[in-house]
Amino acid sequence: MMIPNTYEELADVLEEQGKTVLFFTADWCPDCRFIYPVMPDIEAENPEFNFVRINRDDFMEVAQQWDIFGIPSFVVVENGQEIGRFVDKNRKTKTEINSFLAGLK
């Protein structure tokens, strides 16, 4: 999983070809910490996606631009365009995330 440190790195990710999962999170968020341990499994089960973990607090302008008001949240982009979102303030399970991604393959 790629973790951008600058807006430039994030912009480069958004310009990449293919499907990219933007995983909006924050280290203080208990529901985010709940999903961290299974993210490697989710990535392994969905190799057609590139995963990018975005700290909402470090990239607040980006979170606002993508209408991310609850975390953890997932937005999938393909060639810079949004093709799906799993965005709300509720805890998400591995099964729910995999089901969401399956609908975008």
MOPAC internal coordinates of N, CA, C and O (Angstrom, degrees):
PM7 1SCF
backbone

  N    0.0000 0     0.00 0     0.00 0    0    0    0
  C    1.4499 1     0.00 0     0.00 0    1    0    0
  C    1.5195 1   108.05 1     0.00 0    2    1    0
  O    1.2310 1   121.29 1   -50.08 1    3    2    1
  N    1.2902 1   115.14 1   129.92 1    3    2    1
  C    1.4570 1   121.08 1   178.68 1    5    3    2
  C    1.5254 1   109.32 1   -83.36 1    6    5    3
  O    1.2310 1   120.36 1   -41.97 1    7    6    5
  N    1.3155 1   116.91 1   138.03 1    7    6    5
  C    1.4671 1   122.21 1   176.72 1    9    7    6
  C    1.5231 1   107.59 1  -124.24 1   10    9    7
  O    1.2310 1   119.92 1   -78.61 1   11   10    9
  N    1.3373 1   117.76 1   101.39 1   11   10    9
  C    1.4617 1   119.67 1  -178.41 1   13   11   10
  C    1.5258 1   111.61 1   -70.37 1   14   13   11
  O    1.2310 1   121.25 1   -34.45 1   15   14   13
  N    1.3301 1   115.22 1   145.55 1   15   14   13
  C    1.4621 1   121.22 1   177.79 1   17   15   14
  C    1.5159 1   112.42 1  -107.00 1   18   17   15
  O    1.2310 1   120.57 1   162.51 1   19   18   17
  N    1.3319 1   116.52 1   -17.49 1   19   18   17
  C    1.4583 1   120.31 1  -178.14 1   21   19   18
  C    1.5271 1   109.35 1  -133.22 1   22   21   19
  O    1.2310 1   121.47 1   -17.42 1   23   22   21
  N    1.3288 1   114.79 1   162.58 1   23   22   21
  C    1.4606 1   119.85 1   176.12 1   25   23   22
  C    1.5297 1   110.49 1   -63.52 1   26   25   23
  O    1.2310 1   120.33 1   147.35 1   27   26   25
  N    1.3432 1   116.98 1   -32.65 1   27   26   25
  C    1.4576 1   120.76 1   178.92 1   29   27   26
  C    1.5234 1   110.95 1   -64.42 1   30   29   27
  O    1.2310 1   120.43 1   136.03 1   31   30   29
  N    1.3389 1   116.79 1   -43.97 1   31   30   29
  C    1.4675 1   119.93 1   177.62 1   33   31   30
  C    1.5227 1   111.03 1   -61.52 1   34   33   31
  O    1.2310 1   120.63 1   138.63 1   35   34   33
  N    1.3230 1   116.40 1   -41.37 1   35   34   33
  C    1.4554 1   120.56 1   179.46 1   37   35   34
  C    1.5254 1   110.79 1   -65.85 1   38   37   35
  O    1.2310 1   120.32 1   138.86 1   39   38   37
  N    1.3212 1   116.99 1   -41.14 1   39   38   37
  C    1.4702 1   120.55 1   178.17 1   41   39   38
  C    1.5210 1   110.82 1   -61.77 1   42   41   39
  O    1.2310 1   120.24 1   139.84 1   43   42   41
  N    1.3383 1   117.15 1   -40.16 1   43   42   41
  C    1.4633 1   120.70 1   177.89 1   45   43   42
  C    1.5248 1   110.82 1   -61.17 1   46   45   43
  O    1.2310 1   120.38 1   138.86 1   47   46   45
  N    1.3324 1   116.87 1   -41.14 1   47   46   45
  C    1.4619 1   121.37 1   179.48 1   49   47   46
  C    1.5252 1   110.51 1   -61.62 1   50   49   47
  O    1.2310 1   120.40 1   137.36 1   51   50   49
  N    1.3133 1   116.84 1   -42.64 1   51   50   49
  C    1.4610 1   121.00 1  -177.55 1   53   51   50
  C    1.5215 1   112.33 1   -68.16 1   54   53   51
  O    1.2310 1   120.18 1   159.82 1   55   54   53
  N    1.3318 1   117.26 1   -20.18 1   55   54   53
  C    1.4619 1   120.96 1   179.58 1   57   55   54
  C    1.5248 1   112.46 1   -88.49 1   58   57   55
  O    1.2310 1   120.24 1   170.51 1   59   58   57
  N    1.3326 1   117.15 1    -9.49 1   59   58   57
  C    1.4629 1   120.39 1  -178.86 1   61   59   58
  C    1.5272 1   110.65 1   -66.69 1   62   61   59
  O    1.2310 1   121.45 1   -29.57 1   63   62   61
  N    1.3292 1   114.83 1   150.43 1   63   62   61
  C    1.4576 1   120.81 1   176.26 1   65   63   62
  C    1.5259 1   109.35 1   -75.35 1   66   65   63
  O    1.2310 1   120.84 1   -22.20 1   67   66   65
  N    1.3097 1   116.00 1   157.80 1   67   66   65
  C    1.4555 1   120.35 1   177.30 1   69   67   66
  C    1.5136 1   112.32 1    93.64 1   70   69   67
  O    1.2310 1   121.67 1     8.85 1   71   70   69
  N    1.3161 1   114.42 1  -171.15 1   71   70   69
  C    1.4614 1   121.63 1  -176.07 1   73   71   70
  C    1.5228 1   109.86 1   -99.11 1   74   73   71
  O    1.2310 1   121.40 1   -51.31 1   75   74   73
  N    1.3244 1   114.93 1   128.69 1   75   74   73
  C    1.4586 1   121.15 1  -178.88 1   77   75   74
  C    1.5173 1   109.51 1  -123.02 1   78   77   75
  O    1.2310 1   121.10 1   -48.43 1   79   78   77
  N    1.3356 1   115.49 1   131.57 1   79   78   77
  C    1.4594 1   121.78 1   176.62 1   81   79   78
  C    1.5216 1   108.13 1   -96.46 1   82   81   79
  O    1.2310 1   120.93 1   -63.32 1   83   82   81
  N    1.3313 1   115.83 1   116.68 1   83   82   81
  C    1.4595 1   121.37 1   174.92 1   85   83   82
  C    1.5238 1   106.96 1   -91.10 1   86   85   83
  O    1.2310 1   120.84 1   -68.00 1   87   86   85
  N    1.3134 1   116.01 1   112.00 1   87   86   85
  C    1.4674 1   123.01 1  -177.71 1   89   87   86
  C    1.5283 1   106.94 1  -101.86 1   90   89   87
  O    1.2310 1   121.16 1   -79.70 1   91   90   89
  N    1.3398 1   115.39 1   100.30 1   91   90   89
  C    1.4647 1   121.13 1   179.89 1   93   91   90
  C    1.5198 1   109.16 1   -84.19 1   94   93   91
  O    1.2310 1   120.77 1   -50.18 1   95   94   93
  N    1.3237 1   116.13 1   129.82 1   95   94   93
  C    1.4482 1   121.37 1  -171.80 1   97   95   94
  C    1.5234 1   110.03 1  -153.25 1   98   97   95
  O    1.2310 1   120.93 1    -2.51 1   99   98   97
  N    1.3158 1   115.83 1   177.49 1   99   98   97
  C    1.4714 1   122.84 1   170.96 1  101   99   98
  C    1.5233 1   106.62 1  -155.82 1  102  101   99
  O    1.2310 1   120.58 1   -38.61 1  103  102  101
  N    1.3169 1   116.49 1   141.39 1  103  102  101
  C    1.4602 1   119.98 1  -175.16 1  105  103  102
  C    1.5294 1   113.57 1   -66.20 1  106  105  103
  O    1.2310 1   119.96 1   158.14 1  107  106  105
  N    1.3279 1   117.68 1   -21.86 1  107  106  105
  C    1.4698 1   120.47 1  -179.97 1  109  107  106
  C    1.5429 1   111.86 1   -82.44 1  110  109  107
  O    1.2310 1   120.29 1   170.56 1  111  110  109
  N    1.3220 1   117.05 1    -9.44 1  111  110  109
  C    1.4715 1   122.89 1  -173.23 1  113  111  110
  C    1.5317 1   110.52 1   -82.76 1  114  113  111
  O    1.2310 1   119.41 1   -63.66 1  115  114  113
  N    1.3418 1   118.73 1   116.34 1  115  114  113
  C    1.4644 1   120.61 1  -178.81 1  117  115  114
  C    1.5326 1   113.26 1   -63.77 1  118  117  115
  O    1.2310 1   119.92 1   144.11 1  119  118  117
  N    1.3278 1   117.76 1   -35.89 1  119  118  117
  C    1.4615 1   119.74 1   179.31 1  121  119  118
  C    1.5316 1   111.13 1   -70.25 1  122  121  119
  O    1.2310 1   120.45 1   151.10 1  123  122  121
  N    1.3330 1   116.74 1   -28.90 1  123  122  121
  C    1.4714 1   120.60 1   175.30 1  125  123  122
  C    1.5234 1   109.52 1   -70.70 1  126  125  123
  O    1.2310 1   120.35 1   134.22 1  127  126  125
  N    1.3200 1   116.94 1   -45.78 1  127  126  125
  C    1.4641 1   120.54 1   179.68 1  129  127  126
  C    1.5311 1   110.74 1   -62.14 1  130  129  127
  O    1.2310 1   120.27 1   150.04 1  131  130  129
  N    1.3277 1   117.08 1   -29.96 1  131  130  129
  C    1.4636 1   121.98 1   177.51 1  133  131  130
  C    1.5319 1   110.79 1   -61.69 1  134  133  131
  O    1.2310 1   120.22 1   142.79 1  135  134  133
  N    1.3245 1   117.19 1   -37.21 1  135  134  133
  C    1.4668 1   120.66 1  -174.84 1  137  135  134
  C    1.5294 1   112.75 1   -90.56 1  138  137  135
  O    1.2310 1   119.30 1   160.08 1  139  138  137
  N    1.3313 1   118.94 1   -19.92 1  139  138  137
  C    1.4695 1   121.23 1  -178.28 1  141  139  138
  C    1.5342 1   113.47 1   -49.87 1  142  141  139
  O    1.2310 1   119.10 1   132.39 1  143  142  141
  N    1.3456 1   119.31 1   -47.61 1  143  142  141
  C    1.4750 1   118.81 1  -175.62 1  145  143  142
  C    1.5283 1   114.57 1   -62.71 1  146  145  143
  O    1.2310 1   119.42 1   154.82 1  147  146  145
  N    1.3316 1   118.71 1   -25.18 1  147  146  145
  C    1.4714 1   119.87 1  -178.09 1  149  147  146
  C    1.5255 1   113.02 1   -98.28 1  150  149  147
  O    1.2310 1   120.03 1   176.11 1  151  150  149
  N    1.3249 1   117.56 1    -3.89 1  151  150  149
  C    1.4653 1   119.10 1  -179.67 1  153  151  150
  C    1.5326 1   112.16 1   -60.22 1  154  153  151
  O    1.2310 1   118.22 1   140.43 1  155  154  153
  N    1.3440 1   121.00 1   -39.57 1  155  154  153
  C    1.4748 1   118.60 1   176.52 1  157  155  154
  C    1.5307 1   112.51 1   -59.29 1  158  157  155
  O    1.2310 1   120.03 1   142.70 1  159  158  157
  N    1.3289 1   117.55 1   -37.30 1  159  158  157
  C    1.4717 1   120.80 1   176.96 1  161  159  158
  C    1.5298 1   110.56 1   -65.84 1  162  161  159
  O    1.2310 1   120.79 1   135.90 1  163  162  161
  N    1.3286 1   116.10 1   -44.10 1  163  162  161
  C    1.4700 1   120.55 1   179.97 1  165  163  162
  C    1.5252 1   109.43 1   -60.90 1  166  165  163
  O    1.2310 1   120.46 1   136.68 1  167  166  165
  N    1.3330 1   116.73 1   -43.32 1  167  166  165
  C    1.4653 1   120.14 1   178.26 1  169  167  166
  C    1.5296 1   110.87 1   -62.37 1  170  169  167
  O    1.2310 1   119.95 1   136.02 1  171  170  169
  N    1.3277 1   117.69 1   -43.98 1  171  170  169
  C    1.4597 1   121.72 1  -178.87 1  173  171  170
  C    1.5312 1   111.42 1   -64.20 1  174  173  171
  O    1.2310 1   120.37 1   146.08 1  175  174  173
  N    1.3274 1   116.90 1   -33.92 1  175  174  173
  C    1.4612 1   121.79 1  -178.74 1  177  175  174
  C    1.5272 1   112.40 1   -81.94 1  178  177  175
  O    1.2310 1   120.19 1   171.15 1  179  178  177
  N    1.3286 1   117.24 1    -8.85 1  179  178  177
  C    1.4639 1   121.84 1  -177.58 1  181  179  178
  C    1.5307 1   109.99 1  -133.43 1  182  181  179
  O    1.2310 1   120.25 1  -117.46 1  183  182  181
  N    1.3414 1   117.13 1    62.54 1  183  182  181
  C    1.4684 1   120.00 1  -173.78 1  185  183  182
  C    1.5262 1   114.63 1   -67.57 1  186  185  183
  O    1.2310 1   120.17 1   166.65 1  187  186  185
  N    1.3343 1   117.28 1   -13.35 1  187  186  185
  C    1.4602 1   119.15 1  -179.79 1  189  187  186
  C    1.5317 1   112.73 1   -78.23 1  190  189  187
  O    1.2310 1   120.73 1   176.91 1  191  190  189
  N    1.3280 1   116.22 1    -3.09 1  191  190  189
  C    1.4660 1   121.60 1   179.53 1  193  191  190
  C    1.5238 1   110.76 1  -112.47 1  194  193  191
  O    1.2310 1   121.14 1   -34.93 1  195  194  193
  N    1.3325 1   115.43 1   145.07 1  195  194  193
  C    1.4621 1   121.49 1   167.82 1  197  195  194
  C    1.5199 1   106.31 1   -95.47 1  198  197  195
  O    1.2310 1   119.90 1   -44.40 1  199  198  197
  N    1.3181 1   117.80 1   135.60 1  199  198  197
  C    1.4560 1   121.61 1  -177.90 1  201  199  198
  C    1.5266 1   110.30 1  -109.07 1  202  201  199
  O    1.2310 1   121.30 1   -45.60 1  203  202  201
  N    1.3380 1   115.12 1   134.40 1  203  202  201
  C    1.4529 1   121.60 1   179.56 1  205  203  202
  C    1.5274 1   108.17 1  -131.04 1  206  205  203
  O    1.2310 1   121.10 1   -57.38 1  207  206  205
  N    1.3158 1   115.51 1   122.62 1  207  206  205
  C    1.4693 1   120.54 1   179.15 1  209  207  206
  C    1.5242 1   108.52 1   -94.87 1  210  209  207
  O    1.2310 1   120.94 1   -59.90 1  211  210  209
  N    1.3351 1   115.80 1   120.10 1  211  210  209
  C    1.4574 1   122.09 1  -176.55 1  213  211  210
  C    1.5172 1   109.16 1  -114.28 1  214  213  211
  O    1.2310 1   120.84 1   -62.89 1  215  214  213
  N    1.3236 1   116.01 1   117.11 1  215  214  213
  C    1.4551 1   120.34 1   176.20 1  217  215  214
  C    1.5235 1   108.17 1   -73.31 1  218  217  215
  O    1.2310 1   120.80 1   -67.74 1  219  218  217
  N    1.3080 1   116.07 1   112.26 1  219  218  217
  C    1.4515 1   121.13 1  -176.04 1  221  219  218
  C    1.5182 1   112.32 1   -57.45 1  222  221  219
  O    1.2310 1   120.15 1   144.21 1  223  222  221
  N    1.3228 1   117.31 1   -35.79 1  223  222  221
  C    1.4591 1   120.20 1  -178.90 1  225  223  222
  C    1.5250 1   111.93 1   -69.61 1  226  225  223
  O    1.2310 1   120.07 1   146.96 1  227  226  225
  N    1.3336 1   117.47 1   -33.04 1  227  226  225
  C    1.4603 1   121.28 1   178.85 1  229  227  226
  C    1.5257 1   112.49 1   -79.34 1  230  229  227
  O    1.2310 1   120.60 1   155.54 1  231  230  229
  N    1.3211 1   116.45 1   -24.46 1  231  230  229
  C    1.4632 1   121.90 1  -176.53 1  233  231  230
  C    1.5329 1   110.30 1  -127.50 1  234  233  231
  O    1.2310 1   120.93 1  -128.82 1  235  234  233
  N    1.3318 1   115.83 1    51.18 1  235  234  233
  C    1.4666 1   121.00 1  -176.27 1  237  235  234
  C    1.5311 1   111.81 1   -58.59 1  238  237  235
  O    1.2310 1   119.97 1   141.02 1  239  238  237
  N    1.3224 1   117.65 1   -38.98 1  239  238  237
  C    1.4714 1   120.01 1   179.93 1  241  239  238
  C    1.5260 1   110.84 1   -62.88 1  242  241  239
  O    1.2310 1   120.60 1   141.20 1  243  242  241
  N    1.3211 1   116.46 1   -38.80 1  243  242  241
  C    1.4608 1   120.51 1   178.50 1  245  243  242
  C    1.5236 1   109.84 1   -67.26 1  246  245  243
  O    1.2310 1   120.43 1   135.84 1  247  246  245
  N    1.3263 1   116.78 1   -44.16 1  247  246  245
  C    1.4674 1   120.56 1   178.50 1  249  247  246
  C    1.5297 1   110.41 1   -58.88 1  250  249  247
  O    1.2310 1   120.27 1   137.81 1  251  250  249
  N    1.3198 1   117.10 1   -42.19 1  251  250  249
  C    1.4602 1   119.87 1   179.04 1  253  251  250
  C    1.5237 1   110.96 1   -67.19 1  254  253  251
  O    1.2310 1   120.69 1   140.68 1  255  254  253
  N    1.3210 1   116.28 1   -39.32 1  255  254  253
  C    1.4662 1   120.60 1   179.30 1  257  255  254
  C    1.5279 1   110.90 1   -60.88 1  258  257  255
  O    1.2310 1   120.51 1   143.01 1  259  258  257
  N    1.3458 1   116.64 1   -36.99 1  259  258  257
  C    1.4568 1   121.22 1  -179.17 1  261  259  258
  C    1.5298 1   112.04 1   -92.76 1  262  261  259
  O    1.2310 1   120.01 1  -169.86 1  263  262  261
  N    1.3402 1   117.58 1    10.14 1  263  262  261
  C    1.4785 1   122.76 1   179.29 1  265  263  262
  C    1.5195 1   112.16 1    56.86 1  266  265  263
  O    1.2310 1   120.84 1  -132.64 1  267  266  265
  N    1.3362 1   115.99 1    47.36 1  267  266  265
  C    1.4590 1   122.11 1   177.57 1  269  267  266
  C    1.5225 1   107.68 1   -98.51 1  270  269  267
  O    1.2310 1   120.71 1   -75.44 1  271  270  269
  N    1.3167 1   116.24 1   104.56 1  271  270  269
  C    1.4610 1   120.47 1  -179.91 1  273  271  270
  C    1.5216 1   112.02 1  -114.65 1  274  273  271
  O    1.2310 1   120.25 1   171.36 1  275  274  273
  N    1.3211 1   117.13 1    -8.64 1  275  274  273
  C    1.4582 1   121.98 1   175.22 1  277  275  274
  C    1.5193 1   108.50 1  -131.31 1  278  277  275
  O    1.2310 1   121.14 1   -34.92 1  279  278  277
  N    1.3127 1   115.42 1   145.08 1  279  278  277
  C    1.4666 1   119.49 1   178.06 1  281  279  278
  C    1.5231 1   108.88 1  -131.32 1  282  281  279
  O    1.2310 1   119.32 1   -27.02 1  283  282  281
  N    1.3200 1   118.91 1   152.98 1  283  282  281
  C    1.4596 1   126.87 1    -0.10 1  285  283  282
  C    1.5269 1   111.82 1   -72.69 1  286  285  283
  O    1.2310 1   120.95 1   -32.90 1  287  286  285
  N    1.3279 1   115.78 1   147.10 1  287  286  285
  C    1.4562 1   121.01 1   178.34 1  289  287  286
  C    1.5152 1   109.85 1  -139.16 1  290  289  287
  O    1.2310 1   121.42 1   -27.73 1  291  290  289
  N    1.3155 1   114.89 1   152.27 1  291  290  289
  C    1.4584 1   122.03 1  -178.11 1  293  291  290
  C    1.5241 1   109.37 1  -127.53 1  294  293  291
  O    1.2310 1   120.93 1   -50.67 1  295  294  293
  N    1.3253 1   115.83 1   129.33 1  295  294  293
  C    1.4619 1   122.16 1   173.40 1  297  295  294
  C    1.5203 1   106.08 1  -125.59 1  298  297  295
  O    1.2310 1   120.74 1   -49.21 1  299  298  297
  N    1.3229 1   116.20 1   130.79 1  299  298  297
  C    1.4617 1   120.54 1   178.97 1  301  299  298
  C    1.5227 1   108.31 1  -107.06 1  302  301  299
  O    1.2310 1   121.75 1   -51.66 1  303  302  301
  N    1.3353 1   114.25 1   128.34 1  303  302  301
  C    1.4555 1   120.62 1   177.75 1  305  303  302
  C    1.5242 1   108.77 1  -119.55 1  306  305  303
  O    1.2310 1   121.64 1   -32.20 1  307  306  305
  N    1.3175 1   114.46 1   147.80 1  307  306  305
  C    1.4577 1   120.37 1   174.86 1  309  307  306
  C    1.5158 1   106.80 1  -131.46 1  310  309  307
  O    1.2310 1   121.01 1   -59.16 1  311  310  309
  N    1.3257 1   115.66 1   120.84 1  311  310  309
  C    1.4625 1   121.61 1  -178.15 1  313  311  310
  C    1.5317 1   110.97 1    53.52 1  314  313  311
  O    1.2310 1   120.96 1  -138.93 1  315  314  313
  N    1.3342 1   115.76 1    41.07 1  315  314  313
  C    1.4619 1   121.57 1   175.08 1  317  315  314
  C    1.5193 1   115.52 1    84.30 1  318  317  315
  O    1.2310 1   119.74 1   175.52 1  319  318  317
  N    1.3343 1   118.10 1    -4.48 1  319  318  317
  C    1.4629 1   121.69 1  -178.21 1  321  319  318
  C    1.5235 1   110.70 1  -111.27 1  322  321  319
  O    1.2310 1   120.49 1   -42.87 1  323  322  321
  N    1.3278 1   116.67 1   137.13 1  323  322  321
  C    1.4656 1   120.24 1   178.20 1  325  323  322
  C    1.5200 1   110.31 1   -67.65 1  326  325  323
  O    1.2310 1   121.38 1   -48.07 1  327  326  325
  N    1.3552 1   114.97 1   131.93 1  327  326  325
  C    1.4698 1   119.49 1   176.52 1  329  327  326
  C    1.5267 1   112.02 1  -119.18 1  330  329  327
  O    1.2310 1   120.24 1   172.52 1  331  330  329
  N    1.3334 1   117.14 1    -7.48 1  331  330  329
  C    1.4579 1   119.57 1   178.27 1  333  331  330
  C    1.5115 1   111.13 1  -175.54 1  334  333  331
  O    1.2310 1   121.34 1   -24.78 1  335  334  333
  N    1.3443 1   115.04 1   155.22 1  335  334  333
  C    1.4656 1   119.03 1   177.70 1  337  335  334
  C    1.5146 1   110.38 1  -147.00 1  338  337  335
  O    1.2310 1   121.80 1   -36.16 1  339  338  337
  N    1.3116 1   114.16 1   143.84 1  339  338  337
  C    1.4630 1   124.03 1   174.90 1  341  339  338
  C    1.5233 1   103.63 1  -127.95 1  342  341  339
  O    1.2310 1   121.93 1   -96.89 1  343  342  341
  N    1.3266 1   113.91 1    83.11 1  343  342  341
  C    1.4650 1   121.08 1  -169.52 1  345  343  342
  C    1.5192 1   109.69 1  -126.16 1  346  345  343
  O    1.2310 1   121.33 1   -64.33 1  347  346  345
  N    1.3138 1   115.06 1   115.67 1  347  346  345
  C    1.4599 1   121.87 1   170.35 1  349  347  346
  C    1.5214 1   106.62 1  -168.16 1  350  349  347
  O    1.2310 1   120.58 1     1.13 1  351  350  349
  N    1.3047 1   116.50 1  -178.87 1  351  350  349
  C    1.4656 1   119.29 1  -175.57 1  353  351  350
  C    1.5311 1   112.76 1   -94.43 1  354  353  351
  O    1.2310 1   120.18 1  -174.69 1  355  354  353
  N    1.3245 1   117.27 1     5.31 1  355  354  353
  C    1.4591 1   120.77 1  -175.87 1  357  355  354
  C    1.5234 1   112.70 1   -85.39 1  358  357  355
  O    1.2310 1   121.10 1   -25.56 1  359  358  357
  N    1.3257 1   115.49 1   154.44 1  359  358  357
  C    1.4656 1   121.77 1   173.62 1  361  359  358
  C    1.5231 1   108.16 1   -63.72 1  362  361  359
  O    1.2310 1   121.29 1   -39.74 1  363  362  361
  N    1.3254 1   115.14 1   140.26 1  363  362  361
  C    1.4515 1   120.34 1  -179.83 1  365  363  362
  C    1.5173 1   109.42 1  -115.59 1  366  365  363
  O    1.2310 1   121.05 1   -34.64 1  367  366  365
  N    1.3325 1   115.59 1   145.36 1  367  366  365
  C    1.4590 1   120.10 1   179.76 1  369  367  366
  C    1.5267 1   109.40 1  -103.40 1  370  369  367
  O    1.2310 1   121.00 1   -15.29 1  371  370  369
  N    1.3128 1   115.69 1   164.71 1  371  370  369
  C    1.4569 1   121.32 1   176.77 1  373  371  370
  C    1.5291 1   110.17 1   -57.07 1  374  373  371
  O    1.2310 1   120.36 1   136.68 1  375  374  373
  N    1.3196 1   116.92 1   -43.32 1  375  374  373
  C    1.4651 1   121.51 1  -179.45 1  377  375  374
  C    1.5208 1   111.15 1   -61.94 1  378  377  375
  O    1.2310 1   120.37 1   135.53 1  379  378  377
  N    1.3229 1   116.89 1   -44.47 1  379  378  377
  C    1.4686 1   120.41 1   179.77 1  381  379  378
  C    1.5259 1   111.59 1   -63.09 1  382  381  379
  O    1.2310 1   120.82 1   137.81 1  383  382  381
  N    1.3240 1   116.04 1   -42.19 1  383  382  381
  C    1.4653 1   119.91 1  -179.48 1  385  383  382
  C    1.5208 1   110.63 1   -66.72 1  386  385  383
  O    1.2310 1   120.23 1   135.20 1  387  386  385
  N    1.3273 1   117.16 1   -44.80 1  387  386  385
  C    1.4620 1   120.37 1   178.12 1  389  387  386
  C    1.5290 1   111.75 1   -62.59 1  390  389  387
  O    1.2310 1   120.05 1   141.94 1  391  390  389
  N    1.3118 1   117.51 1   -38.06 1  391  390  389
  C    1.4747 1   121.07 1   177.66 1  393  391  390
  C    1.5266 1   110.91 1   -64.70 1  394  393  391
  O    1.2310 1   120.84 1   137.08 1  395  394  393
  N    1.3274 1   115.99 1   -42.92 1  395  394  393
  C    1.4640 1   121.24 1   177.36 1  397  395  394
  C    1.5350 1   109.79 1   -59.69 1  398  397  395
  O    1.2310 1   120.34 1   132.31 1  399  398  397
  N    1.3239 1   116.95 1   -47.69 1  399  398  397
  C    1.4688 1   120.55 1  -178.17 1  401  399  398
  C    1.5210 1   111.77 1   -67.61 1  402  401  399
  O    1.2310 1   119.92 1   145.15 1  403  402  401
  N    1.3308 1   117.76 1   -34.85 1  403  402  401
  C    1.4654 1   121.20 1   179.09 1  405  403  402
  C    1.5193 1   111.46 1   -59.59 1  406  405  403
  O    1.2310 1   120.46 1   145.96 1  407  406  405
  N    1.3144 1   116.72 1   -34.04 1  407  406  405
  C    1.4534 1   120.54 1   178.95 1  409  407  406
  C    1.5173 1   114.21 1   -71.99 1  410  409  407
  O    1.2310 1   120.35 1   170.89 1  411  410  409
  N    1.3376 1   116.94 1    -9.11 1  411  410  409
  C    1.4655 1   121.21 1  -177.61 1  413  411  410
  C    1.5257 1   113.22 1  -111.84 1  414  413  411
  O    1.2310 1   120.22 1  -175.98 1  415  414  413
  N    1.3105 1   117.19 1     4.02 1  415  414  413
  C    1.4763 1   120.21 1  -177.14 1  417  415  414
  C    1.5137 1   111.38 1   -75.66 1  418  417  415
  O    1.2310 1   120.10 1   180.00 1  419  418  417

